[in-house]
Amino acid sequence: MARLVRPSWAIRCTQSGCKTLFEVAQTEDGKQQEVVCPNCGEHYVYPIKDEDEGNNN
């Protein structure tokens, strides 16, 4: 059985029919990473940068 050695975070898929919780590797400060839900294939970019959150004003 494989074991994840590096530090990791968990992301929950936000698709209404999925809601899968899956682990992703922590990124270095200031870097973003694109991940894909292993269950439904939905794409996510994490972590969300502060300036991306503020653009909805």
MOFEN-V199917 format. One line per field, one symbol per residue. ss: DSSP state (A for helix, B for strand, O for the rest). Layout:
ss=???
This chain:
ss=OOOOOOOBBBBBOOOOOOOOBBBBBOOOOOOOBBBBOOOOOOBBBBOOOAAAAAAAO
